[in-house]
Amino acid sequence: MRISGFSAVLLLLATTTAFAQTASAPKPPVADKIHTEKPINGAVLVDDYAWLRERTNPRVREYLEAENAYAEEVTADEKPFAEKLYNETLGHIKQTDTSVPYRKHGYWYYSRTEEGKQYPVLCRKKETLSAPEEVVLDVNELAKGEKFMSLGAFDVSDDSNLLAYTTDNIGFRQYKLHIKDLRTGQLLADTAERVDSLTWAADNKTVFYSTEDAQTKRSDLVHRHVLGENAAGDPVVYNEKDERYDVNIGRTRDGKYLAMSSESHVTSEEKFLAADTPGGNWTLIEPRKEGVRYYAEEANGVLYIRVNDTDPSYRLVTALIATPGKAHWTELIPARRDIPIESVDAFKSFYVVNERVKGLPVLRVVAMKTNESHTVQVPEPAYFLSPAMNAEFDTEKYRYQYQSPITPSSTFEYDLKTQTSSLLKQQEVPGGYDKSRYTVERLFISAKDGAGIPVTVVYRKDTFKRGENPLFVYGYGSYGITMPDTFSVAGLALLDRGVVTTVAHIRGGGELGEAWHDAGKMMTKRNTFTDFIDATEGLLAQGYGKRGRVGIEGGSAGGLLMGAVTNMRPDLFKVVLAEVPFVDIMNTMLDATLPLTVPEYEEWGNPNQKSAFDYMLSYSPYDNVAAKAYPAILVQTSFDDSQVMYWEPSKYVAKLRALKTDSNPLVFFINMHGGHGGSSGRYDRIREQDRRYAFMLTQLGIAQ
């Protein structure tokens, strides 16, 4: 809480500061209006709160601190409830736990957590699991004295002696490279700044890494570093000059090749280099072609390439590593419009295709010699299924993760010889969790244009009364990202209080493949918002909730969704949770100096073009705030977020406060030491989530 000293300061500065507030009652800060205009494309963008992006302006920090103080004050009565939810959540978490070990280069690697500690401890054992434990990296130690700590890239050299890793201690996704000698525990002098991806070459002394541009944060350079040399002189082996593209560096599963990809939102290309010749020349698989994306896996000198050149659903082709270009491609799996291919994993004797059928993931294991395939079987109508850690190339077993909204996260191992799966570990849920008390359903709700919107519905059987329950709808719908149907310990607090929880898999996401994404981006973006509204209306019509008791949530681009649908249908929702919301789309997308802007022209459109400008302006949350009644709203952001700058939600809240005609609460929490995901520590993140849930449940009439 940041309240001390505020009353006196506010009284002294009432006429000159950026906000005003009286000590007699919990009244919200009022941001100064400084009128600015931006003529563009025959229109004028008016922005009275542009000054809030002046990060170093003391008045900005004063305003944000005042918003935090106000939020703490008006939610003071909810704090005991939030603490209760927090304790409930902790009661369902095995706080001291260990991940499933995986094998690589003769070691078993795993992570473990300890009760009371915010971060994981990364460990390994040599040859057998009964061997003594070696601590590879204790993130709790890295976090000492820091207000934020995020571990980024992490890679161990082939001889298992050296660890290359990156850390961000601010929250701005600005990572620094470190190299640790695992034999001595000492850090080497070799470091580099603004590192995104990294990988070792086979010689155990050469590290390839990508770095980002200091202003746009676009990953544009790949460097080669030899241990002991000055990183400032590291040669640049690739410079991605097209500002729509990011570059990434990695290594194939068999360790034989380094892989480099350059990718925009709609186009990609890849290069490879023999890992034992780090000074050699890179080979291009196929030159980039606008609108074509491809992704390659290598096994036994063969490339398995997933490519969308014939259909957005992708096909799978192969090519010899010696002749990788399209002229030499052989089709292995044709594109199927209704069964998009999401990814491919290649091993010595088999490959695994991750497909989607009716919006749900399917894993198909294929033996290379016989081409015989087998599909991993799942028991529920809505679920999340994905590859697990599979570090070994020469193996007859494949690990995958399965969970559903009512089945805790489970790691399985599929045996190719027996074609059976065995459970290695399931997330333990203390506190008497009984899966049989809950049910999960998968619906397809019709949008107004006839499209079928997949919706996942979960509720507790003994509290469900058709048409009477509070309804919670979560949404995202951007970048082709699929919202997984996963198990949530925090979500039990909602279900156990009779809330029907749902996820609307709206257009703009990837649930039904690239075509589903294409139908909700650029000049079709409004489908994302109308789908969410139609899904909510459909759920109410089918009795999965009660009108007037609807809570919704979304973060980042999902926060844009929250802002858009709240402007469009404020009457439909009782309470809105918006985390790091991308709500100032026009000003952000008109500023090419900001991180992400130029690459994301291919997602949202380029507002410098009039047609895109007019369309984007029609839904931009900040620009469409109006003098009308709004639901109760909680907005959360982070001062050091590099993906959605803090000033977007700050301006949005200020404008809402000035224009909204209702008396519903509008609270704004600013994490002054957080990143895009909020706090970095696991306990702190739980507290933030349960604070949001306490607010929502209170507004829905549930405060116990």
C-alpha positions in Angstrom: 0.0 0.0 0.0 1.3 3.4 -0.9 -0.8 5.9 1.1 1.4 7.6 3.7 1.9 11.3 3.1 -0.7 11.6 0.4 -3.3 13.6 2.1 -1.0 16.5 3.0 0.6 16.4 -0.5 -2.7 16.5 -2.2 -4.0 19.4 -0.2 -0.9 21.4 -0.9 -0.9 20.7 -4.6 -4.6 20.7 -5.3 -4.5 23.5 -7.8 -1.3 22.7 -9.6 -0.8 18.9 -9.5 -1.9 16.3 -12.0 -4.8 15.2 -9.9 -7.1 16.3 -7.0 -8.5 14.3 -4.1 -10.0 15.2 -0.7 -9.2 13.4 2.4 -12.8 13.4 3.7 -14.0 10.6 1.4 -12.5 8.0 -0.9 -12.7 10.0 -4.1 -10.7 9.0 -7.2 -7.8 11.0 -8.5 -8.7 13.3 -11.3 -6.1 13.6 -14.0 -5.4 17.0 -15.6 -6.7 17.4 -19.1 -4.0 18.9 -21.4 -5.7 19.1 -24.8 -3.7 17.7 -27.8 -4.9 17.1 -31.3 -3.4 15.0 -34.1 -4.9 15.6 -37.6 -4.6 12.4 -39.7 -6.4 10.8 -42.6 -9.1 13.5 -42.6 -9.8 13.1 -38.9 -8.5 14.6 -35.7 -7.4 12.4 -32.8 -8.1 14.2 -29.6 -6.0 13.1 -26.6 -6.4 15.0 -23.3 -4.1 12.6 -21.4 -1.1 12.2 -23.6 1.1 13.7 -20.9 0.8 10.5 -18.9 3.4 8.8 -21.1 6.0 11.2 -19.7 7.6 8.4 -17.6 10.2 10.7 -15.8 7.6 13.5 -15.1 7.1 13.5 -11.3 3.4 14.3 -11.8 3.0 11.0 -13.6 4.3 9.0 -10.7 2.2 11.1 -8.3 -0.9 10.3 -10.3 -0.1 6.6 -10.4 0.6 6.5 -6.7 -2.6 8.3 -6.0 -4.5 5.7 -8.1 -2.9 2.9 -6.1 -3.8 4.6 -2.9 -7.4 5.1 -4.0 -7.7 1.5 -5.2 -6.4 0.3 -1.8 -8.9 2.5 0.0 -12.0 1.6 -2.0 -11.2 -2.1 -1.9 -10.3 -2.2 1.8 -13.5 -4.0 2.7 -12.6 -6.8 0.2 -9.1 -7.4 1.7 -10.3 -10.1 4.2 -12.1 -11.8 1.3 -9.0 -11.6 -0.9 -6.9 -13.1 1.9 -9.4 -15.9 2.3 -9.2 -16.7 -1.4 -5.4 -16.5 -1.2 -5.4 -19.1 1.6 -7.8 -21.3 -0.3 -5.6 -21.2 -3.3 -2.5 -22.0 -1.3 -4.4 -24.8 0.3 -4.8 -26.4 -3.1 -1.1 -26.1 -4.0 1.6 -28.6 -3.1 4.1 -25.8 -2.4 7.1 -28.1 -2.0 7.1 -30.1 -5.2 9.3 -31.5 -8.0 8.8 -31.6 -11.8 9.1 -34.7 -13.8 12.9 -35.2 -14.6 14.0 -35.4 -18.2 17.2 -36.9 -19.6 19.8 -35.0 -21.7 23.5 -35.8 -22.2 23.6 -38.3 -19.4 21.9 -36.1 -16.8 18.4 -36.0 -15.4 17.2 -32.4 -15.2 14.3 -31.1 -13.1 13.0 -28.2 -11.1 11.7 -28.0 -7.6 9.9 -25.5 -5.5 10.1 -25.0 -1.7 7.3 -23.8 0.5 7.7 -20.1 1.2 10.1 -19.5 -1.7 8.9 -17.4 -4.7 11.0 -19.1 -7.4 12.1 -22.5 -8.6 15.4 -24.3 -8.0 16.8 -25.9 -11.2 18.6 -29.1 -10.5 20.1 -32.3 -12.1 21.4 -35.7 -11.2 24.1 -37.6 -13.2 23.0 -40.9 -14.9 20.5 -42.1 -12.3 17.8 -40.4 -10.2 19.4 -41.9 -7.1 22.6 -39.9 -7.7 23.4 -36.8 -5.5 21.6 -33.6 -6.5 23.4 -30.8 -8.2 21.8 -27.3 -8.1 22.2 -25.9 -11.5 20.5 -22.5 -10.8 18.6 -21.3 -7.8 16.4 -18.5 -9.0 15.7 -17.5 -5.4 19.3 -16.6 -5.0 19.2 -14.6 -8.2 16.2 -12.7 -6.9 17.9 -11.6 -3.6 17.9 -7.8 -3.5 15.7 -7.5 -6.6 12.1 -6.4 -6.9 11.6 -8.5 -10.0 13.3 -11.6 -11.4 12.6 -13.5 -14.6 14.6 -16.3 -16.1 14.7 -16.2 -19.9 16.8 -18.5 -22.1 18.5 -21.5 -20.5 20.9 -23.9 -22.3 23.6 -26.4 -21.1 26.7 -27.1 -23.3 27.1 -30.6 -24.8 29.8 -31.6 -22.3 27.4 -30.6 -19.5 29.9 -28.3 -17.9 28.6 -24.8 -18.8 25.2 -23.1 -18.4 24.2 -20.1 -20.5 21.2 -18.3 -19.2 19.5 -14.9 -19.3 17.8 -12.8 -16.6 15.6 -9.7 -16.4 15.5 -7.9 -13.1 13.3 -5.1 -14.1 10.2 -6.5 -15.9 10.9 -4.8 -19.3 11.8 -8.1 -21.0 15.4 -6.8 -21.1 17.6 -9.9 -20.5 21.3 -10.1 -19.8 23.4 -13.2 -20.7 25.3 -15.0 -18.0 27.5 -18.1 -18.3 28.1 -20.3 -15.3 30.7 -23.0 -14.9 28.7 -25.9 -13.4 31.9 -27.6 -12.1 32.9 -24.7 -9.9 29.6 -22.8 -9.6 31.4 -19.6 -10.7 30.2 -17.1 -13.3 32.4 -16.4 -16.2 33.3 -12.9 -17.3 31.4 -13.5 -20.6 28.2 -11.4 -20.7 26.0 -9.6 -23.2 23.0 -7.2 -22.9 19.5 -7.4 -24.5 19.8 -11.1 -25.3 16.7 -12.9 -26.5 17.5 -16.4 -27.7 20.7 -18.4 -27.4 22.3 -21.9 -28.1 25.6 -23.6 -27.8 27.6 -24.9 -30.8 29.0 -28.5 -30.5 32.5 -27.3 -29.5 31.4 -26.3 -25.9 33.0 -22.9 -26.3 30.9 -21.1 -28.9 27.6 -19.5 -28.0 25.2 -18.0 -30.6 22.7 -15.4 -29.3 20.2 -12.9 -30.7 19.9 -9.4 -29.4 17.1 -6.8 -29.6 17.1 -3.2 -30.9 17.3 -0.8 -27.9 14.3 1.2 -29.0 11.9 -1.1 -30.8 12.9 -4.2 -28.8 12.8 -6.2 -32.1 15.2 -9.1 -32.1 17.3 -8.2 -35.2 20.9 -9.4 -34.7 22.5 -12.8 -34.2 26.0 -12.9 -32.8 28.7 -15.6 -32.4 30.6 -15.5 -29.1 33.7 -17.6 -28.2 34.3 -18.0 -24.5 37.0 -15.7 -23.1 36.7 -13.1 -25.9 35.3 -9.6 -25.4 31.6 -9.8 -26.2 31.8 -6.2 -27.6 33.7 -7.7 -30.5 31.4 -10.6 -31.2 30.8 -10.9 -34.9 27.3 -10.4 -36.2 26.5 -13.5 -38.3 23.0 -12.2 -39.3 21.3 -8.8 -39.4 17.5 -8.9 -40.0 16.9 -5.5 -41.6 13.2 -5.8 -42.3 11.6 -4.2 -39.3 8.6 -6.5 -39.5 10.7 -9.5 -38.6 12.2 -11.0 -35.5 15.1 -13.5 -35.5 15.5 -16.5 -33.2 18.3 -19.0 -32.7 18.1 -22.6 -31.6 19.3 -26.1 -32.2 17.9 -29.4 -33.6 17.0 -32.2 -31.2 19.8 -34.4 -32.4 22.3 -31.6 -31.8 23.7 -31.8 -35.3 22.5 -28.4 -36.6 22.0 -24.8 -35.4 18.7 -23.3 -36.6 18.0 -19.7 -37.2 14.5 -18.4 -38.0 13.3 -14.9 -39.2 9.6 -14.4 -38.8 7.0 -11.7 -39.2 3.3 -12.2 -38.4 2.6 -13.6 -41.8 6.0 -14.7 -43.3 9.0 -16.7 -42.3 12.2 -18.3 -43.4 14.9 -20.6 -41.8 18.6 -21.2 -42.1 20.8 -24.0 -40.6 24.4 -24.6 -39.9 26.3 -27.7 -38.9 26.8 -27.4 -35.1 30.4 -28.7 -35.2 31.4 -25.9 -37.7 30.3 -22.7 -35.9 32.4 -20.5 -38.2 30.8 -21.9 -41.3 28.2 -20.5 -43.7 24.5 -20.8 -43.0 22.2 -22.6 -45.6 18.8 -21.1 -46.4 16.0 -23.7 -46.6 13.7 -21.6 -48.8 13.7 -17.8 -49.4 10.9 -15.9 -47.8 7.8 -15.4 -49.8 5.2 -12.9 -48.6 2.4 -14.7 -46.8 4.1 -18.0 -46.6 5.3 -19.4 -43.2 7.2 -22.6 -42.7 8.8 -24.4 -39.8 11.4 -27.1 -40.1 12.4 -30.0 -37.8 15.4 -32.3 -38.7 15.9 -36.0 -38.2 18.5 -38.3 -39.8 19.5 -35.8 -42.4 15.8 -35.1 -43.4 13.9 -31.9 -42.9 10.3 -32.2 -41.8 8.7 -28.9 -42.9 5.3 -27.6 -41.9 4.3 -25.0 -44.4 1.1 -23.0 -45.3 1.9 -22.5 -49.0 -1.2 -24.3 -50.3 -3.6 -23.7 -47.5 -3.8 -21.9 -44.1 -4.2 -25.2 -42.4 -0.6 -26.2 -43.3 0.8 -29.3 -45.0 3.9 -31.4 -44.0 6.7 -31.9 -46.6 10.1 -33.5 -46.4 13.5 -32.6 -48.0 17.0 -33.9 -47.7 19.3 -31.6 -45.7 21.6 -31.5 -48.8 18.7 -30.1 -51.0 16.4 -28.2 -48.7 14.6 -25.9 -51.2 11.0 -26.1 -52.3 12.0 -27.7 -55.6 13.0 -30.8 -53.7 10.0 -31.0 -51.3 8.0 -34.2 -51.1 4.5 -34.0 -49.6 4.1 -36.3 -46.6 0.7 -35.0 -45.3 -1.5 -32.8 -47.5 -3.2 -29.7 -46.2 -6.6 -30.5 -44.8 -8.9 -27.5 -44.3 -10.7 -28.9 -41.2 -7.6 -30.4 -39.6 -4.8 -27.8 -39.2 -1.3 -28.9 -38.3 0.0 -26.9 -35.3 3.5 -28.4 -34.9 5.7 -31.4 -35.6 8.3 -33.1 -33.4 10.9 -35.3 -35.2 12.9 -38.1 -33.6 15.2 -40.9 -34.8 12.5 -43.4 -35.6 9.2 -41.5 -35.4 7.6 -38.1 -35.6 4.6 -36.6 -33.9 2.1 -34.4 -35.5 0.1 -32.0 -33.3 -3.2 -31.4 -35.1 -6.5 -29.7 -34.3 -9.9 -31.4 -34.9 -12.9 -29.3 -34.2 -10.8 -26.8 -32.3 -9.3 -29.5 -29.9 -5.6 -30.7 -30.0 -4.8 -34.2 -31.3 -1.4 -35.9 -31.1 -0.6 -38.4 -33.8 2.5 -40.5 -33.5 3.9 -41.8 -36.8 6.6 -44.5 -37.2 9.1 -43.5 -39.9 9.8 -47.0 -41.3 6.2 -48.2 -41.7 4.3 -44.9 -41.7 1.9 -46.5 -39.2 0.2 -43.9 -37.1 -1.5 -44.0 -33.7 -3.5 -41.2 -32.0 -3.2 -40.5 -28.4 -6.6 -41.1 -26.8 -8.2 -38.5 -24.4 -11.2 -39.0 -22.1 -12.9 -35.6 -22.0 -14.9 -33.3 -24.3 -12.6 -30.2 -23.6 -9.0 -30.4 -22.7 -5.4 -29.3 -23.3 -2.9 -31.7 -24.9 0.6 -30.7 -25.8 4.2 -32.1 -26.1 6.1 -32.2 -22.9 9.9 -32.0 -22.6 11.4 -34.4 -25.0 15.1 -33.7 -25.1 16.4 -37.0 -26.3 16.5 -37.8 -30.0 17.2 -41.6 -29.9 14.2 -42.8 -28.0 11.1 -45.0 -28.4 9.1 -43.0 -25.9 7.3 -39.7 -26.2 6.2 -37.5 -23.4 3.1 -35.3 -23.5 1.0 -33.2 -21.1 -2.7 -33.6 -20.6 -5.1 -31.6 -18.5 -8.6 -30.3 -18.6 -10.6 -27.7 -16.6 -11.4 -30.4 -14.1 -8.3 -32.7 -14.5 -5.0 -31.5 -13.0 -2.0 -31.2 -15.2 -0.6 -34.7 -16.0 2.6 -35.8 -17.7 2.3 -39.0 -19.7 4.9 -41.1 -21.6 3.7 -42.9 -24.8 5.5 -46.1 -25.7 5.8 -46.6 -29.4 6.3 -50.4 -29.1 3.2 -51.0 -27.0 1.2 -48.0 -28.2 0.2 -47.3 -24.7 0.6 -44.3 -22.4 1.7 -44.4 -18.8 1.1 -41.6 -16.2 4.4 -40.2 -14.9 3.0 -37.6 -12.6 -0.3 -35.7 -12.0 -0.4 -32.3 -10.2 -1.4 -32.9 -6.7 -4.3 -30.8 -5.4 -4.4 -30.8 -1.6 -7.5 -29.8 0.3 -9.9 -32.5 -0.7 -10.3 -31.8 -4.4 -12.9 -34.2 -5.9 -13.0 -34.1 -9.7 -16.4 -35.9 -9.8 -18.1 -32.9 -8.3 -17.4 -30.8 -11.5 -18.3 -31.1 -15.1 -16.9 -29.7 -18.3 -18.8 -29.2 -21.6 -17.9 -28.1 -25.1 -20.4 -25.9 -26.9 -20.5 -24.3 -30.4 -22.5 -21.0 -30.1 -23.6 -19.3 -33.3 -22.3 -15.9 -34.1 -24.6 -13.5 -35.9 -23.0 -14.3 -39.2 -23.4 -18.0 -38.6 -19.9 -18.9 -37.5 -19.7 -21.5 -34.7 -17.8 -20.2 -31.7 -16.3 -22.9 -29.6 -17.0 -22.3 -25.9 -15.7 -24.3 -22.9 -18.0 -24.4 -19.9 -17.2 -25.7 -16.4 -19.4 -25.8 -13.3 -19.9 -27.6 -10.1 -22.7 -30.0 -10.4 -24.4 -29.5 -7.0 -24.5 -25.7 -7.3 -25.7 -25.4 -10.9 -29.2 -24.2 -11.4 -30.0 -23.4 -15.0 -30.5 -19.7 -15.5 -29.5 -18.7 -12.0 -25.8 -18.9 -11.6 -23.3 -16.1 -11.9 -21.4 -16.4 -15.2 -17.7 -15.7 -15.8 -16.4 -15.4 -19.4 -12.7 -15.3 -20.3 -11.5 -14.2 -23.7 -8.4 -13.3 -25.8 -8.8 -13.7 -29.5 -5.6 -12.3 -31.1 -2.3 -13.3 -32.8 -3.7 -16.8 -33.6 -3.0 -17.8 -30.0 -5.2 -20.6 -28.7 -6.7 -20.2 -25.2 -6.0 -23.7 -23.7 -8.6 -25.5 -21.7 -6.4 -26.0 -18.6 -6.9 -26.7 -14.9 -6.8 -23.7 -12.6 -6.3 -24.0 -8.9 -7.4 -20.4 -8.5 -10.5 -21.1 -10.6 -11.7 -23.5 -7.9 -12.6 -20.5 -5.8 -15.1 -19.4 -8.4 -16.5 -22.9 -9.1 -17.0 -23.7 -5.4 -19.0 -20.5 -5.1 -21.4 -21.4 -7.8 -19.9 -19.5 -10.6 -20.1 -21.0 -14.1 -16.7 -20.4 -15.7 -16.3 -20.3 -19.4 -13.7 -19.6 -22.1 -15.0 -18.1 -25.4 -12.6 -19.3 -28.2 -13.4 -16.3 -30.5 -12.1 -15.5 -33.9 -8.6 -14.0 -33.9 -7.4 -16.9 -31.9 -5.9 -20.1 -33.3 -8.5 -22.7 -32.1 -9.6 -23.5 -35.6 -6.3 -22.9 -37.3 -4.9 -20.0 -39.2 -8.2 -19.3 -41.0 -9.8 -18.7 -37.6 -7.1 -16.2 -36.9 -7.4 -14.5 -40.3 -11.2 -14.1 -39.6 -10.4 -11.9 -36.6 -7.6 -9.6 -37.4 -6.9 -6.6 -39.6 -10.1 -5.6 -41.4 -12.1 -8.4 -39.8 -11.0 -7.6 -36.2 -14.5 -6.6 -35.1 -15.5 -10.3 -35.4 -13.4 -10.9 -32.2 -15.6 -8.5 -30.2 -18.9 -9.5 -31.7 -18.1 -13.1 -31.2 -17.5 -12.5 -27.5 -20.8 -10.7 -27.1 -22.6 -13.4 -29.1 -21.0 -16.1 -27.0 -22.0 -14.4 -23.8 -25.6 -13.9 -25.1 -25.7 -17.5 -26.2 -24.5 -18.8 -22.8 -27.2 -16.8 -21.1 -29.9 -18.0 -23.5 -28.9 -21.6 -22.8 -29.2 -21.0 -19.0 -25.5 -21.1 -18.2 -25.8 -17.9 -16.3 -28.1 -15.2 -15.1 -28.4 -11.9 -16.9 -27.1 -9.1 -14.7 -24.6 -11.4 -13.0 -21.9 -11.7 -15.7 -18.2 -11.1 -15.0 -15.6 -11.0 -17.8 -11.8 -11.0 -17.9 -9.0 -10.5 -20.4 -5.4 -9.4 -20.5 -3.1 -7.6 -23.0 -4.8 -8.0 -26.4 -7.6 -9.6 -24.3 -7.7 -6.3 -22.4 -8.4 -4.6 -25.7 -11.2 -7.1 -26.1 -12.5 -6.1 -22.6 -12.4 -2.4 -23.5 -14.1 -2.9 -26.9 -17.0 -5.1 -25.7 -17.5 -2.8 -22.7 -17.9 0.2 -25.0 -20.2 -1.8 -27.3 -22.4 -3.5 -24.7 -21.9 -2.1 -21.2 -25.3 -3.3 -20.2 -24.4 -7.0 -20.8 -21.7 -7.1 -18.1 -21.8 -6.6 -14.4 -18.0 -6.5 -13.8 -14.9 -6.3 -15.9 -11.3 -7.4 -15.1 -8.7 -6.0 -17.5 -5.0 -6.8 -17.0 -2.3 -4.8 -18.9 -5.0 -3.9 -21.5 -4.0 -2.8 -25.0 -6.6 0.0 -25.1 -4.9 2.9 -26.8 -4.5 1.2 -30.1 -4.6 4.3 -32.3 -1.8 6.3 -30.6 0.3 3.2 -30.1 0.0 1.9 -33.7 0.7 5.4 -35.0 4.0 5.5 -33.1 6.6 3.4 -35.0 9.2 4.1 -32.3 7.4 1.9 -29.7 8.1 -1.8 -29.3 6.0 -4.1 -31.4 4.3 -1.4 -33.4 5.7 -2.0 -36.9 5.7 -5.8 -36.8 2.1 -5.7 -35.6 0.8 -3.8 -38.6 0.2 -7.3 -39.9 -2.1 -8.1 -37.0 -4.0 -4.9 -36.5 -3.4 -2.9 -39.7 -1.4 0.2 -40.4 -3.4 3.3 -39.3 -1.3 5.5 -41.5 -3.5 4.1 -44.3 -7.0 5.7 -44.2 -9.0 2.5 -44.6 -7.2 0.8 -41.7 -7.3 4.0 -39.7 -11.1 4.3 -40.0 -11.7 0.7 -39.2 -9.3 0.6 -36.2 -10.8 3.9 -34.9 -14.3 2.3 -34.9 -13.3 -0.1 -32.1 -10.3 1.5 -30.3 -11.3 1.3 -26.6 -9.7 4.6 -25.6 -11.1 6.6 -28.5 -14.6 5.2 -28.0 -15.1 5.8 -24.3 -18.3 7.8 -24.0 -20.6 9.6 -21.5 -22.7 6.6 -20.4 -23.0 4.0 -17.7 -20.3 1.3 -17.4 -20.0 -1.8 -15.4 -17.7 -2.1 -12.3 -14.2 -2.2 -13.7 -10.8 -3.3 -12.3 -7.8 -2.4 -14.4 -4.3 -3.7 -13.6 -1.0 -2.7 -15.2 2.8 -2.7 -14.6 5.0 0.4 -14.7 7.8 -1.6 -16.4 5.7 -3.5 -18.9 7.3 -3.3 -22.4 4.5 -4.9 -24.3 1.6 -2.7 -23.2 3.1 0.5 -21.9 1.7 1.7 -18.5 0.2 4.8 -20.0 -2.3 3.0 -22.1 -4.5 1.8 -19.2 -3.6 5.0 -17.3 -5.1 7.2 -20.0 -8.0 4.8 -20.4 -8.9 5.0 -16.7 -8.5 8.8 -16.6 -10.9 9.2 -19.5 -13.4 6.7 -18.1 -13.4 8.6 -14.8 -14.1 11.9 -16.6 -16.9 10.6 -18.8 -18.7 7.6 -17.2 -22.1 8.5 -15.7 -22.5 5.6 -13.3 -21.4 5.2 -9.7 -20.0 1.7 -10.2 -16.4 1.2 -8.9 -13.5 1.8 -11.2 -10.2 0.8 -9.6 -6.8 0.9 -11.0 -3.8 -1.0 -9.6 -0.3 -0.2 -10.9 2.5 -2.7 -10.1 5.4 -0.3 -9.8 7.9 -3.3 -10.0 6.2 -5.7 -12.4 6.3 -6.8 -16.0 3.7 -7.8 -18.5 2.6 -10.7 -16.3 2.6 -8.7 -13.1 4.8 -9.7 -10.3 7.5 -12.3 -10.9 7.2 -14.3 -7.7 4.6 -17.1 -7.6 3.1 -16.1 -4.3 2.8 -12.4 -5.4 1.1 -13.5 -8.6 -1.5 -15.5 -6.6 -2.2 -12.5 -4.5 -2.8 -10.4 -7.5 -5.2 -13.0 -9.0 -7.2 -13.4 -5.8 -7.4 -9.6 -5.4 -9.1 -9.5 -8.8 -11.4 -12.4 -8.0 -12.4 -10.8 -4.7 -13.4 -7.7 -6.5 -15.3 -9.6 -9.2 -17.1 -11.9 -6.7 -18.1 -9.0 -4.6 -19.6 -7.2 -7.5 -21.5 -10.4 -8.5 -23.0 -10.5 -5.0 -20.7 -13.2 -3.6 -18.6 -12.0 -0.6 -17.7 -15.0 1.4 
